[in-house]
């Protein structure tokens, strides 16, 4: 198997496991870097020593962060096991940067309101959902019409970071905005159908199974892109969702316009959601479920974002 075959098999191995598109992009990138590091040597000749040398090179020469080193390690572990069919073996003695625990940046409620007020449509509604439901940015942008139940004000998040689906309460204050957004999506959808467009992008398995699903209103993005995308193979014109970079840029500009003295991004709104729930005395397990964390230790980091209650300040339950 040559390197072209490696990339093809890597794509297949990731897709059959239903990993996120970001994972595919990341794993391909690390495979390309390894390919360059071994100077095009045949994949069959690769060994654990090559990987060890490559990872040490990233740590010492490139001085990559611990997070990036871990990402590279996981990508190459996947490559060896599921593409090359080799035993990864031991990597003892590998130079690894230690990941320092960091406390998330959190905005106050007043700061969140100022940021949202500085945003224009549709980015203001995106930000309101990021904060109001604690969504990751990609989870928010991948919402479809059928994921919202405005009668019960419930939101379903599908395949968030490879985890099981979860259901979240929608903020009552967003009912009118969300209903107007759904009407706007329906209007854009009708215009697309009238123009003969091919509909929306779907998961590949569903697209092959149901040829009509792409044109159904239920499958349309909640936040459709302003322009259409041409599919290279077929020339069909389909509508994608808002691009993450556009939302990130809009929120960064809003943070500056609101004179926020913190390094805030779209993900900061999710951090703020968790911290504010904790401050409102929600228990940590409930917050873990709402955030979609598989390990409560990930959620525990938010305990460092709120003031501690000392023994002297604590009250007896009889006094509450």
Secondary structure, DSSP 8 states (H G I E B T S, - for coil): --HHHHHHHHHHHHHHTT--HHHHHHHHHHHHHHHHHTTT--GGG--HHHHHHHHHHHHHTS---HHHHHHHHHHHHHIIIIII-------TT---------------HHHHHHHHHT--TTHHHHHHHHHHH---HHHHHT-BGGGEETTTTEEEE-SGGGS--EEEE--GGGHHHHHHHHHHHHHHHHHHHHTT---B---HHHHHH-TTGGGSGGGSBTTEEEEEEE-TTT--EEEEE--HHHHHHHHHHHHHHTT--S---HHHHHHHHHHHHHHTT--HHHHHHHHT-SSHHHHHGGGGGS----TTT---GGG-
